Amino acid sequence: MDKNYVFNQRIRLRHLHTFVAVAQQGTLGRAAETLSLSQPALSKTLNELEELAGTRLFERGRLGAQLTTMGEQFLTHAVKVLDALNHAGQSFSAPGTDSPVVIRLGALTTAAMGMLPQILDRFHQQQPQTTVQVATLHNNVLIAGLKAGEFDIGIGRMADAEMMTGLTYELLFLESLRLVVRPQHPLLNDNVTLSKALQWPVVISPEGTAPRRIAQAMMAEQGCSLPTRCVETSSTSLARQLTQRYDYVWFVPSGAIKEDLLHHSLAALPVASHGPGEPVGIITRSDSQLCLSAEVLLATIRKCHSG
């Protein structure tokens, strides 16, 4: 019979509780006191676990019980299983019996404008007792905040390998760059090219951002450059007002103006973006166990983007 199958069928919660207690306390005696067990009973349970695992998980000696290499690896999984069960148990509590659940979400401004309204509405239909704290920020600040534990979930772009250390990335979509203007803009009556669009004042993201990088690649391809009449800003609200009220041409990620195009408050120019687009996805900490509500939020994000 397969060893892994036998392990999965015969492992019990008491094995995990005993193992974690010994690992935390360092001796069988203190672990037995913590679990209100006799030491022989605890030793028996630990021996059963090591027999199921087919390897020693502790080296026992005068100094106590020290984790083996395999024991250290198993500890990570055991703690995650017990934490997950604890979160699951909390989800069955009657509303109001515990402090409210708070999920901290960091997102690119473009994602917040295009994705989050629908996602948050659907999520709260399933989790009405959960508060979601949303911060909109630049990608490098978002990633730093995730690594520092300031956010539980991020919606952002893939960064270089060094910045992504300790993080897990899950692609949602590729975000292209669009050139948009107000619906009555004179450019819409012309045979538009990038060169002609750049004869008008421009709103563009600051240096060092992905949208600016794509815009510069587009201009380099066609031998164009930014006009002196240019506003560099990371504020989508300012950019939107300038574009809707005046004759600015806005270089903007597609997610930020999805609703504007749908309701015809802005119009897209027929100028092709450079490349397939920038990847936007879900970012979480690799070593973090999310609560049940956060897992529901993740599922909602995936569902909204799968159609």
C-alpha positions as protocol buffer text, in pm:
chain_id: "A"
residue {
  index: 1
  type: MET
  ca { x: 0 y: 0 z: 0 }
}
residue {
  index: 2
  type: ASP
  ca { x: 127 y: 350 z: -86 }
}
residue {
  index: 3
  type: LYS
  ca { x: 311 y: 510 z: 208 }
}
residue {
  index: 4
  type: ASN
  ca { x: 160 y: 854 z: 146 }
}
residue {
  index: 5
  type: TYR
  ca { x: -192 y: 705 z: 137 }
}
residue {
  index: 6
  type: VAL
  ca { x: -135 y: 527 z: 471 }
}
residue {
  index: 7
  type: PHE
  ca { x: 0 y: 849 z: 626 }
}
residue {
  index: 8
  type: ASN
  ca { x: -300 y: 1054 z: 509 }
}
residue {
  index: 9
  type: GLN
  ca { x: -549 y: 793 z: 628 }
}
residue {
  index: 10
  type: ARG
  ca { x: -401 y: 742 z: 974 }
}
residue {
  index: 11
  type: ILE
  ca { x: -272 y: 1085 z: 1073 }
}
residue {
  index: 12
  type: ARG
  ca { x: -483 y: 1246 z: 1347 }
}
residue {
  index: 13
  type: LEU
  ca { x: -505 y: 1595 z: 1495 }
}
residue {
  index: 14
  type: ARG
  ca { x: -362 y: 1466 z: 1824 }
}
residue {
  index: 15
  type: HIS
  ca { x: -45 y: 1373 z: 1636 }
}
residue {
  index: 16
  type: LEU
  ca { x: -9 y: 1729 z: 1503 }
}
residue {
  index: 17
  type: HIS
  ca { x: -91 y: 1894 z: 1838 }
}
residue {
  index: 18
  type: THR
  ca { x: 160 y: 1672 z: 2014 }
}
residue {
  index: 19
  type: PHE
  ca { x: 432 y: 1729 z: 1755 }
}
residue {
  index: 20
  type: VAL
  ca { x: 391 y: 2109 z: 1757 }
}
residue {
  index: 21
  type: ALA
  ca { x: 380 y: 2122 z: 2139 }
}
residue {
  index: 22
  type: VAL
  ca { x: 708 y: 1927 z: 2169 }
}
residue {
  index: 23
  type: ALA
  ca { x: 870 y: 2146 z: 1902 }
}
residue {
  index: 24
  type: GLN
  ca { x: 760 y: 2462 z: 2083 }
}
residue {
  index: 25
  type: GLN
  ca { x: 839 y: 2349 z: 2440 }
}
residue {
  index: 26
  type: GLY
  ca { x: 1164 y: 2168 z: 2367 }
}
residue {
  index: 27
  type: THR
  ca { x: 1102 y: 1882 z: 2611 }
}
residue {
  index: 28
  type: LEU
  ca { x: 845 y: 1605 z: 2634 }
}
residue {
  index: 29
  type: GLY
  ca { x: 773 y: 1690 z: 2997 }
}
residue {
  index: 30
  type: ARG
  ca { x: 678 y: 2055 z: 2934 }
}
residue {
  index: 31
  type: ALA
  ca { x: 480 y: 1958 z: 2622 }
}
residue {
  index: 32
  type: ALA
  ca { x: 285 y: 1700 z: 2823 }
}
residue {
  index: 33
  type: GLU
  ca { x: 198 y: 1966 z: 3084 }
}
residue {
  index: 34
  type: THR
  ca { x: 82 y: 2205 z: 2809 }
}
residue {
  index: 35
  type: LEU
  ca { x: -148 y: 1941 z: 2662 }
}
residue {
  index: 36
  type: SER
  ca { x: -261 y: 1808 z: 3004 }
}
residue {
  index: 37
  type: LEU
  ca { x: -129 y: 1461 z: 2915 }
}
residue {
  index: 38
  type: SER
  ca { x: 91 y: 1215 z: 3095 }
}
residue {
  index: 39
  type: GLN
  ca { x: 440 y: 1192 z: 2953 }
}
residue {
  index: 40
  type: PRO
  ca { x: 400 y: 821 z: 2858 }
}
residue {
  index: 41
  type: ALA
  ca { x: 82 y: 905 z: 2665 }
}
residue {
  index: 42
  type: LEU
  ca { x: 257 y: 1190 z: 2484 }
}
residue {
  index: 43
  type: SER
  ca { x: 556 y: 967 z: 2402 }
}
residue {
  index: 44
  type: LYS
  ca { x: 324 y: 702 z: 2261 }
}
residue {
  index: 45
  type: THR
  ca { x: 152 y: 957 z: 2031 }
}
residue {
  index: 46
  type: LEU
  ca { x: 488 y: 1094 z: 1916 }
}
residue {
  index: 47
  type: ASN
  ca { x: 615 y: 743 z: 1840 }
}
residue {
  index: 48
  type: GLU
  ca { x: 300 y: 674 z: 1636 }
}
residue {
  index: 49
  type: LEU
  ca { x: 363 y: 988 z: 1432 }
}
residue {
  index: 50
  type: GLU
  ca { x: 726 y: 900 z: 1363 }
}
residue {
  index: 51
  type: GLU
  ca { x: 620 y: 551 z: 1261 }
}
residue {
  index: 52
  type: LEU
  ca { x: 366 y: 696 z: 1017 }
}
residue {
  index: 53
  type: ALA
  ca { x: 627 y: 940 z: 883 }
}
residue {
  index: 54
  type: GLY
  ca { x: 883 y: 663 z: 850 }
}
residue {
  index: 55
  type: THR
  ca { x: 1155 y: 884 z: 998 }
}
residue {
  index: 56
  type: ARG
  ca { x: 1267 y: 1041 z: 1325 }
}
residue {
  index: 57
  type: LEU
  ca { x: 1129 y: 1390 z: 1377 }
}
residue {
  index: 58
  type: PHE
  ca { x: 1316 y: 1461 z: 1705 }
}
residue {
  index: 59
  type: GLU
  ca { x: 1651 y: 1372 z: 1851 }
}
residue {
  index: 60
  type: ARG
  ca { x: 1586 y: 1305 z: 2220 }
}
residue {
  index: 61
  type: GLY
  ca { x: 1862 y: 1359 z: 2473 }
}
residue {
  index: 62
  type: ARG
  ca { x: 1956 y: 1512 z: 2806 }
}
residue {
  index: 63
  type: LEU
  ca { x: 1902 y: 1860 z: 2664 }
}
residue {
  index: 64
  type: GLY
  ca { x: 1547 y: 1778 z: 2553 }
}
residue {
  index: 65
  type: ALA
  ca { x: 1394 y: 1710 z: 2212 }
}
residue {
  index: 66
  type: GLN
  ca { x: 1563 y: 1872 z: 1913 }
}
residue {
  index: 67
  type: LEU
  ca { x: 1398 y: 1875 z: 1570 }
}
residue {
  index: 68
  type: THR
  ca { x: 1571 y: 1678 z: 1297 }
}
residue {
  index: 69
  type: THR
  ca { x: 1596 y: 1818 z: 945 }
}
residue {
  index: 70
  type: MET
  ca { x: 1281 y: 1627 z: 848 }
}
residue {
  index: 71
  type: GLY
  ca { x: 1116 y: 1748 z: 1168 }
}
residue {
  index: 72
  type: GLU
  ca { x: 1185 y: 2111 z: 1077 }
}
residue {
  index: 73
  type: GLN
  ca { x: 1028 y: 2057 z: 735 }
}
residue {
  index: 74
  type: PHE
  ca { x: 724 y: 1884 z: 883 }
}
residue {
  index: 75
  type: LEU
  ca { x: 678 y: 2161 z: 1144 }
}
residue {
  index: 76
  type: THR
  ca { x: 602 y: 2415 z: 871 }
}
residue {
  index: 77
  type: HIS
  ca { x: 322 y: 2197 z: 732 }
}
residue {
  index: 78
  type: ALA
  ca { x: 184 y: 2103 z: 1075 }
}
residue {
  index: 79
  type: VAL
  ca { x: 154 y: 2466 z: 1184 }
}
residue {
  index: 80
  type: LYS
  ca { x: -22 y: 2560 z: 858 }
}
residue {
  index: 81
  type: VAL
  ca { x: -273 y: 2276 z: 899 }
}
residue {
  index: 82
  type: LEU
  ca { x: -356 y: 2373 z: 1259 }
}
residue {
  index: 83
  type: ASP
  ca { x: -379 y: 2743 z: 1166 }
}
residue {
  index: 84
  type: ALA
  ca { x: -614 y: 2661 z: 876 }
}
residue {
  index: 85
  type: LEU
  ca { x: -838 y: 2456 z: 1105 }
}
residue {
  index: 86
  type: ASN
  ca { x: -841 y: 2739 z: 1357 }
}
residue {
  index: 87
  type: HIS
  ca { x: -950 y: 2989 z: 1090 }
}
residue {
  index: 88
  type: ALA
  ca { x: -1216 y: 2746 z: 967 }
}
residue {
  index: 89
  type: GLY
  ca { x: -1351 y: 2709 z: 1320 }
}
residue {
  index: 90
  type: GLN
  ca { x: -1368 y: 3087 z: 1361 }
}
residue {
  index: 91
  type: SER
  ca { x: -1581 y: 3113 z: 1048 }
}
residue {
  index: 92
  type: PHE
  ca { x: -1859 y: 2919 z: 1224 }
}
residue {
  index: 93
  type: SER
  ca { x: -1877 y: 3167 z: 1511 }
}
residue {
  index: 94
  type: ALA
  ca { x: -2199 y: 3366 z: 1537 }
}
residue {
  index: 95
  type: PRO
  ca { x: -2170 y: 3721 z: 1397 }
}
residue {
  index: 96
  type: GLY
  ca { x: -2070 y: 3968 z: 1664 }
}
residue {
  index: 97
  type: THR
  ca { x: -1915 y: 3717 z: 1901 }
}
residue {
  index: 98
  type: ASP
  ca { x: -1560 y: 3811 z: 1794 }
}
residue {
  index: 99
  type: SER
  ca { x: -1389 y: 4127 z: 1676 }
}
residue {
  index: 100
  type: PRO
  ca { x: -1468 y: 4196 z: 1309 }
}
residue {
  index: 101
  type: VAL
  ca { x: -1240 y: 4046 z: 1043 }
}
residue {
  index: 102
  type: VAL
  ca { x: -1027 y: 4304 z: 862 }
}
residue {
  index: 103
  type: ILE
  ca { x: -854 y: 4236 z: 530 }
}
residue {
  index: 104
  type: ARG
  ca { x: -581 y: 4476 z: 419 }
}
residue {
  index: 105
  type: LEU
  ca { x: -567 y: 4503 z: 40 }
}
residue {
  index: 106
  type: GLY
  ca { x: -305 y: 4696 z: -154 }
}
residue {
  index: 107
  type: ALA
  ca { x: -373 y: 4765 z: -522 }
}
residue {
  index: 108
  type: LEU
  ca { x: -245 y: 4958 z: -818 }
}
residue {
  index: 109
  type: THR
  ca { x: -456 y: 5268 z: -877 }
}
residue {
  index: 110
  type: THR
  ca { x: -557 y: 5135 z: -1220 }
}
residue {
  index: 111
  type: ALA
  ca { x: -673 y: 4807 z: -1066 }
}
residue {
  index: 112
  type: ALA
  ca { x: -870 y: 4990 z: -800 }
}
residue {
  index: 113
  type: MET
  ca { x: -1052 y: 5195 z: -1061 }
}
residue {
  index: 114
  type: GLY
  ca { x: -1130 y: 4914 z: -1302 }
}
residue {
  index: 115
  type: MET
  ca { x: -1157 y: 4594 z: -1098 }
}
residue {
  index: 116
  type: LEU
  ca { x: -1230 y: 4654 z: -735 }
}
residue {
  index: 117
  type: PRO
  ca { x: -1581 y: 4803 z: -730 }
}
residue {
  index: 118
  type: GLN
  ca { x: -1737 y: 4485 z: -875 }
}
residue {
  index: 119
  type: ILE
  ca { x: -1507 y: 4257 z: -672 }
}
residue {
  index: 120
  type: LEU
  ca { x: -1581 y: 4427 z: -340 }
}
residue {
  index: 121
  type: ASP
  ca { x: -1957 y: 4429 z: -402 }
}
residue {
  index: 122
  type: ARG
  ca { x: -1959 y: 4055 z: -477 }
}
residue {
  index: 123
  type: PHE
  ca { x: -1731 y: 3982 z: -183 }
}
residue {
  index: 124
  type: HIS
  ca { x: -1951 y: 4165 z: 69 }
}
residue {
  index: 125
  type: GLN
  ca { x: -2255 y: 3974 z: -52 }
}
residue {
  index: 126
  type: GLN
  ca { x: -2076 y: 3663 z: 75 }
}
residue {
  index: 127
  type: GLN
  ca { x: -1886 y: 3814 z: 371 }
}
residue {
  index: 128
  type: PRO
  ca { x: -2098 y: 4099 z: 511 }
}
residue {
  index: 129
  type: GLN
  ca { x: -1916 y: 4095 z: 846 }
}
residue {
  index: 130
  type: THR
  ca { x: -1573 y: 4164 z: 693 }
}
residue {
  index: 131
  type: THR
  ca { x: -1405 y: 4503 z: 660 }
}
residue {
  index: 132
  type: VAL
  ca { x: -1172 y: 4556 z: 363 }
}
residue {
  index: 133
  type: GLN
  ca { x: -910 y: 4829 z: 397 }
}
residue {
  index: 134
  type: VAL
  ca { x: -794 y: 4935 z: 49 }
}
residue {
  index: 135
  type: ALA
  ca { x: -477 y: 5132 z: -22 }
}
residue {
  index: 136
  type: THR
  ca { x: -388 y: 5242 z: -376 }
}
residue {
  index: 137
  type: LEU
  ca { x: -17 y: 5287 z: -446 }
}
residue {
  index: 138
  type: HIS
  ca { x: 275 y: 5247 z: -684 }
}
residue {
  index: 139
  type: ASN
  ca { x: 389 y: 4892 z: -753 }
}
residue {
  index: 140
  type: ASN
  ca { x: 723 y: 4915 z: -572 }
}
residue {
  index: 141
  type: VAL
  ca { x: 554 y: 5056 z: -262 }
}
residue {
  index: 142
  type: LEU
  ca { x: 287 y: 4784 z: -282 }
}
residue {
  index: 143
  type: ILE
  ca { x: 549 y: 4508 z: -295 }
}
residue {
  index: 144
  type: ALA
  ca { x: 747 y: 4658 z: -7 }
}
residue {
  index: 145
  type: GLY
  ca { x: 427 y: 4682 z: 198 }
}
residue {
  index: 146
  type: LEU
  ca { x: 339 y: 4318 z: 133 }
}
residue {
  index: 147
  type: LYS
  ca { x: 687 y: 4203 z: 238 }
}
residue {
  index: 148
  type: ALA
  ca { x: 663 y: 4415 z: 555 }
}
residue {
  index: 149
  type: GLY
  ca { x: 328 y: 4259 z: 645 }
}
residue {
  index: 150
  type: GLU
  ca { x: 130 y: 4582 z: 593 }
}
residue {
  index: 151
  type: PHE
  ca { x: -106 y: 4411 z: 345 }
}
residue {
  index: 152
  type: ASP
  ca { x: -263 y: 4066 z: 331 }
}
residue {
  index: 153
  type: ILE
  ca { x: -326 y: 4068 z: -46 }
}
residue {
  index: 154
  type: GLY
  ca { x: -189 y: 4277 z: -328 }
}
residue {
  index: 155
  type: ILE
  ca { x: -304 y: 4338 z: -685 }
}
residue {
  index: 156
  type: GLY
  ca { x: 0 y: 4453 z: -875 }
}
residue {
  index: 157
  type: ARG
  ca { x: 263 y: 4389 z: -1137 }
}
residue {
  index: 158
  type: MET
  ca { x: 543 y: 4135 z: -1143 }
}
residue {
  index: 159
  type: ALA
  ca { x: 873 y: 4293 z: -1039 }
}
residue {
  index: 160
  type: ASP
  ca { x: 1230 y: 4166 z: -1075 }
}
residue {
  index: 161
  type: ALA
  ca { x: 1326 y: 3841 z: -901 }
}
residue {
  index: 162
  type: GLU
  ca { x: 1500 y: 4007 z: -607 }
}
residue {
  index: 163
  type: MET
  ca { x: 1199 y: 4224 z: -521 }
}
residue {
  index: 164
  type: MET
  ca { x: 964 y: 3924 z: -549 }
}
residue {
  index: 165
  type: THR
  ca { x: 1159 y: 3709 z: -299 }
}
residue {
  index: 166
  type: GLY
  ca { x: 919 y: 3571 z: -38 }
}
residue {
  index: 167
  type: LEU
  ca { x: 613 y: 3657 z: -249 }
}
residue {
  index: 168
  type: THR
  ca { x: 378 y: 3447 z: -462 }
}
residue {
  index: 169
  type: TYR
  ca { x: 245 y: 3589 z: -790 }
}
residue {
  index: 170
  type: GLU
  ca { x: -64 y: 3472 z: -980 }
}
residue {
  index: 171
  type: LEU
  ca { x: -133 y: 3631 z: -1322 }
}
residue {
  index: 172
  type: LEU
  ca { x: -479 y: 3777 z: -1377 }
}
residue {
  index: 173
  type: PHE
  ca { x: -447 y: 3964 z: -1709 }
}
residue {
  index: 174
  type: LEU
  ca { x: -220 y: 4168 z: -1935 }
}
residue {
  index: 175
  type: GLU
  ca { x: -290 y: 4541 z: -1913 }
}
residue {
  index: 176
  type: SER
  ca { x: -236 y: 4742 z: -2230 }
}
residue {
  index: 177
  type: LEU
  ca { x: -179 y: 5115 z: -2260 }
}
residue {
  index: 178
  type: ARG
  ca { x: -450 y: 5328 z: -2426 }
}
residue {
  index: 179
  type: LEU
  ca { x: -453 y: 5684 z: -2554 }
}
residue {
  index: 180
  type: VAL
  ca { x: -783 y: 5850 z: -2461 }
}
residue {
  index: 181
  type: VAL
  ca { x: -942 y: 6191 z: -2511 }
}
residue {
  index: 182
  type: ARG
  ca { x: -1276 y: 6360 z: -2444 }
}
residue {
  index: 183
  type: PRO
  ca { x: -1555 y: 6249 z: -2685 }
}
residue {
  index: 184
  type: GLN
  ca { x: -1557 y: 6589 z: -2863 }
}
residue {
  index: 185
  type: HIS
  ca { x: -1179 y: 6608 z: -2913 }
}
residue {
  index: 186
  type: PRO
  ca { x: -1075 y: 6730 z: -3262 }
}
residue {
  index: 187
  type: LEU
  ca { x: -839 y: 6432 z: -3299 }
}
residue {
  index: 188
  type: LEU
  ca { x: -1140 y: 6201 z: -3336 }
}
residue {
  index: 189
  type: ASN
  ca { x: -1223 y: 6374 z: -3667 }
}
residue {
  index: 190
  type: ASP
  ca { x: -874 y: 6311 z: -3804 }
}
residue {
  index: 191
  type: ASN
  ca { x: -673 y: 6015 z: -3933 }
}
residue {
  index: 192
  type: VAL
  ca { x: -499 y: 5966 z: -3599 }
}
residue {
  index: 193
  type: THR
  ca { x: -135 y: 5868 z: -3561 }
}
residue {
  index: 194
  type: LEU
  ca { x: 85 y: 5880 z: -3254 }
}
residue {
  index: 195
  type: SER
  ca { x: 275 y: 6171 z: -3405 }
}
residue {
  index: 196
  type: LYS
  ca { x: -48 y: 6371 z: -3449 }
}
residue {
  index: 197
  type: ALA
  ca { x: -167 y: 6284 z: -3098 }
}
residue {
  index: 198
  type: LEU
  ca { x: 158 y: 6421 z: -2953 }
}
residue {
  index: 199
  type: GLN
  ca { x: 87 y: 6759 z: -3111 }
}
residue {
  index: 200
  type: TRP
  ca { x: -168 y: 6805 z: -2833 }
}
residue {
  index: 201
  type: PRO
  ca { x: -101 y: 6843 z: -2458 }
}
residue {
  index: 202
  type: VAL
  ca { x: -36 y: 6511 z: -2287 }
}
residue {
  index: 203
  type: VAL
  ca { x: -107 y: 6355 z: -1947 }
}
residue {
  index: 204
  type: ILE
  ca { x: 130 y: 6071 z: -1861 }
}
residue {
  index: 205
  type: SER
  ca { x: 252 y: 5865 z: -1564 }
}
residue {
  index: 206
  type: PRO
  ca { x: 578 y: 5964 z: -1391 }
}
residue {
  index: 207
  type: GLU
  ca { x: 923 y: 5828 z: -1479 }
}
residue {
  index: 208
  type: GLY
  ca { x: 997 y: 5483 z: -1340 }
}
residue {
  index: 209
  type: THR
  ca { x: 641 y: 5348 z: -1374 }
}
residue {
  index: 210
  type: ALA
  ca { x: 532 y: 5067 z: -1608 }
}
residue {
  index: 211
  type: PRO
  ca { x: 283 y: 5287 z: -1805 }
}
residue {
  index: 212
  type: ARG
  ca { x: 557 y: 5545 z: -1865 }
}
residue {
  index: 213
  type: ARG
  ca { x: 797 y: 5274 z: -1979 }
}
residue {
  index: 214
  type: ILE
  ca { x: 544 y: 5143 z: -2235 }
}
residue {
  index: 215
  type: ALA
  ca { x: 467 y: 5496 z: -2356 }
}
residue {
  index: 216
  type: GLN
  ca { x: 835 y: 5570 z: -2408 }
}
residue {
  index: 217
  type: ALA
  ca { x: 877 y: 5245 z: -2603 }
}
residue {
  index: 218
  type: MET
  ca { x: 583 y: 5343 z: -2827 }
}
residue {
  index: 219
  type: MET
  ca { x: 737 y: 5683 z: -2896 }
}
residue {
  index: 220
  type: ALA
  ca { x: 1084 y: 5540 z: -2958 }
}
residue {
  index: 221
  type: GLU
  ca { x: 940 y: 5294 z: -3213 }
}
residue {
  index: 222
  type: GLN
  ca { x: 787 y: 5576 z: -3415 }
}
residue {
  index: 223
  type: GLY
  ca { x: 1057 y: 5837 z: -3362 }
}
residue {
  index: 224
  type: CYS
  ca { x: 835 y: 6064 z: -3151 }
}
residue {
  index: 225
  type: SER
  ca { x: 893 y: 6251 z: -2827 }
}
residue {
  index: 226
  type: LEU
  ca { x: 677 y: 6405 z: -2556 }
}
residue {
  index: 227
  type: PRO
  ca { x: 554 y: 6761 z: -2615 }
}
residue {
  index: 228
  type: THR
  ca { x: 658 y: 7035 z: -2374 }
}
residue {
  index: 229
  type: ARG
  ca { x: 288 y: 7077 z: -2288 }
}
residue {
  index: 230
  type: CYS
  ca { x: 289 y: 6774 z: -2062 }
}
residue {
  index: 231
  type: VAL
  ca { x: 153 y: 6686 z: -1717 }
}
residue {
  index: 232
  type: GLU
  ca { x: 327 y: 6401 z: -1534 }
}
residue {
  index: 233
  type: THR
  ca { x: 109 y: 6262 z: -1256 }
}
residue {
  index: 234
  type: SER
  ca { x: 16 y: 5939 z: -1079 }
}
residue {
  index: 235
  type: SER
  ca { x: -326 y: 6083 z: -989 }
}
residue {
  index: 236
  type: THR
  ca { x: -592 y: 5923 z: -1209 }
}
residue {
  index: 237
  type: SER
  ca { x: -854 y: 6168 z: -1080 }
}
residue {
  index: 238
  type: LEU
  ca { x: -649 y: 6469 z: -1194 }
}
residue {
  index: 239
  type: ALA
  ca { x: -568 y: 6304 z: -1526 }
}
residue {
  index: 240
  type: ARG
  ca { x: -934 y: 6217 z: -1581 }
}
residue {
  index: 241
  type: GLN
  ca { x: -1050 y: 6575 z: -1515 }
}
residue {
  index: 242
  type: LEU
  ca { x: -787 y: 6723 z: -1746 }
}
residue {
  index: 243
  type: THR
  ca { x: -883 y: 6481 z: -2023 }
}
residue {
  index: 244
  type: GLN
  ca { x: -1261 y: 6507 z: -1988 }
}
residue {
  index: 245
  type: ARG
  ca { x: -1268 y: 6889 z: -1965 }
}
residue {
  index: 246
  type: TYR
  ca { x: -984 y: 6994 z: -2195 }
}
residue {
  index: 247
  type: ASP
  ca { x: -786 y: 6878 z: -2499 }
}
residue {
  index: 248
  type: TYR
  ca { x: -529 y: 6660 z: -2322 }
}
residue {
  index: 249
  type: VAL
  ca { x: -431 y: 6317 z: -2458 }
}
residue {
  index: 250
  type: TRP
  ca { x: -401 y: 6070 z: -2170 }
}
residue {
  index: 251
  type: PHE
  ca { x: -162 y: 5773 z: -2183 }
}
residue {
  index: 252
  type: VAL
  ca { x: -341 y: 5540 z: -1942 }
}
residue {
  index: 253
  type: PRO
  ca { x: -352 y: 5167 z: -1854 }
}
residue {
  index: 254
  type: SER
  ca { x: -668 y: 5011 z: -1989 }
}
residue {
  index: 255
  type: GLY
  ca { x: -800 y: 4905 z: -1648 }
}
residue {
  index: 256
  type: ALA
  ca { x: -829 y: 5264 z: -1527 }
}
residue {
  index: 257
  type: ILE
  ca { x: -1068 y: 5378 z: -1799 }
}
residue {
  index: 258
  type: LYS
  ca { x: -1285 y: 5070 z: -1851 }
}
residue {
  index: 259
  type: GLU
  ca { x: -1595 y: 5239 z: -1710 }
}
residue {
  index: 260
  type: ASP
  ca { x: -1518 y: 5569 z: -1885 }
}
residue {
  index: 261
  type: LEU
  ca { x: -1515 y: 5398 z: -2224 }
}
residue {
  index: 262
  type: LEU
  ca { x: -1827 y: 5198 z: -2140 }
}
residue {
  index: 263
  type: HIS
  ca { x: -2022 y: 5513 z: -2051 }
}
residue {
  index: 264
  type: HIS
  ca { x: -1864 y: 5722 z: -2331 }
}
residue {
  index: 265
  type: SER
  ca { x: -1717 y: 5983 z: -2099 }
}
residue {
  index: 266
  type: LEU
  ca { x: -1383 y: 5921 z: -2270 }
}
residue {
  index: 267
  type: ALA
  ca { x: -1293 y: 5794 z: -2617 }
}
residue {
  index: 268
  type: ALA
  ca { x: -995 y: 5577 z: -2715 }
}
residue {
  index: 269
  type: LEU
  ca { x: -773 y: 5681 z: -3004 }
}
residue {
  index: 270
  type: PRO
  ca { x: -696 y: 5405 z: -3260 }
}
residue {
  index: 271
  type: VAL
  ca { x: -325 y: 5400 z: -3172 }
}
residue {
  index: 272
  type: ALA
  ca { x: -178 y: 5055 z: -3102 }
}
residue {
  index: 273
  type: SER
  ca { x: -3 y: 4996 z: -2771 }
}
residue {
  index: 274
  type: HIS
  ca { x: 353 y: 4863 z: -2754 }
}
residue {
  index: 275
  type: GLY
  ca { x: 386 y: 4490 z: -2682 }
}
residue {
  index: 276
  type: PRO
  ca { x: 129 y: 4252 z: -2531 }
}
residue {
  index: 277
  type: GLY
  ca { x: 83 y: 4460 z: -2215 }
}
residue {
  index: 278
  type: GLU
  ca { x: 201 y: 4459 z: -1854 }
}
residue {
  index: 279
  type: PRO
  ca { x: 108 y: 4156 z: -1640 }
}
residue {
  index: 280
  type: VAL
  ca { x: -120 y: 4235 z: -1345 }
}
residue {
  index: 281
  type: GLY
  ca { x: -188 y: 3970 z: -1085 }
}
residue {
  index: 282
  type: ILE
  ca { x: -249 y: 3867 z: -725 }
}
residue {
  index: 283
  type: ILE
  ca { x: 50 y: 3894 z: -492 }
}
residue {
  index: 284
  type: THR
  ca { x: 65 y: 3733 z: -146 }
}
residue {
  index: 285
  type: ARG
  ca { x: 337 y: 3643 z: 101 }
}
residue {
  index: 286
  type: SER
  ca { x: 466 y: 3288 z: 51 }
}
residue {
  index: 287
  type: ASP
  ca { x: 493 y: 3217 z: 424 }
}
residue {
  index: 288
  type: SER
  ca { x: 158 y: 3364 z: 527 }
}
residue {
  index: 289
  type: GLN
  ca { x: -161 y: 3169 z: 602 }
}
residue {
  index: 290
  type: LEU
  ca { x: -462 y: 3377 z: 497 }
}
residue {
  index: 291
  type: CYS
  ca { x: -783 y: 3377 z: 699 }
}
residue {
  index: 292
  type: LEU
  ca { x: -1099 y: 3228 z: 549 }
}
residue {
  index: 293
  type: SER
  ca { x: -1242 y: 3570 z: 453 }
}
residue {
  index: 294
  type: ALA
  ca { x: -922 y: 3657 z: 268 }
}
residue {
  index: 295
  type: GLU
  ca { x: -941 y: 3327 z: 81 }
}
residue {
  index: 296
  type: VAL
  ca { x: -1299 y: 3415 z: -19 }
}
residue {
  index: 297
  type: LEU
  ca { x: -1175 y: 3753 z: -144 }
}
residue {
  index: 298
  type: LEU
  ca { x: -907 y: 3580 z: -351 }
}
residue {
  index: 299
  type: ALA
  ca { x: -1169 y: 3347 z: -501 }
}
residue {
  index: 300
  type: THR
  ca { x: -1389 y: 3648 z: -583 }
}
residue {
  index: 301
  type: ILE
  ca { x: -1101 y: 3826 z: -758 }
}
residue {
  index: 302
  type: ARG
  ca { x: -1031 y: 3516 z: -969 }
}
residue {
  index: 303
  type: LYS
  ca { x: -1399 y: 3466 z: -1054 }
}
residue {
  index: 304
  type: CYS
  ca { x: -1452 y: 3827 z: -1160 }
}
residue {
  index: 305
  type: HIS
  ca { x: -1159 y: 3801 z: -1397 }
}
residue {
  index: 306
  type: SER
  ca { x: -1241 y: 3465 z: -1541 }
}
residue {
  index: 307
  type: GLY
  ca { x: -1562 y: 3611 z: -1677 }
}
